[in-house]
Amino acid sequence: MLRNGLEPWHLLILGIVVIMLFGSKKLPESARALGQSLRILKSETKAMRDDDAAPGAAPGRTAPAQPSAPEGGTGA
């Protein structure tokens, strides 16, 4: 029954239906927005992976400054 799921003519019909539904003006805008979203997702996942790999010694980043204890005891 489903020997070849998507043949080239299936994709052609799908493309025509999408153009008819959304219009040729909206498609480039939608593709651009999708590309920007994927770029942001990729950079965020890379940043998360870098943070997990080396929490305090990531290359190109400096460790946050540790607060120092006040001198002279309690300060009263």
KATA-V989677 format. One record per backbone hydrogen bond with DSSP energy under -1.0 kcal/mol. CO is the residue of the C=O (numbers start at 1). NH is the residue of the N-H. If there is no record, write none. Layout:
CO&NH + CO&NH
//
This chain:
7&11 + 8&12 + 9&13 + 10&14 + 11&15 + 12&16 + 13&17 + 14&18 + 15&19 + 16&20 + 17&21 + 18&22 + 19&23 + 23&27 + 26&30 + 27&31 + 28&32 + 29&33 + 30&34 + 31&35 + 32&36 + 33&37 + 34&38 + 35&39 + 36&40 + 37&41 + 38&42 + 39&43 + 40&44 + 41&45 + 42&46 + 43&47 + 44&48 + 45&49 + 46&50 + 47&51 + 48&52 + 49&53 + 50&54 + 58&61
//
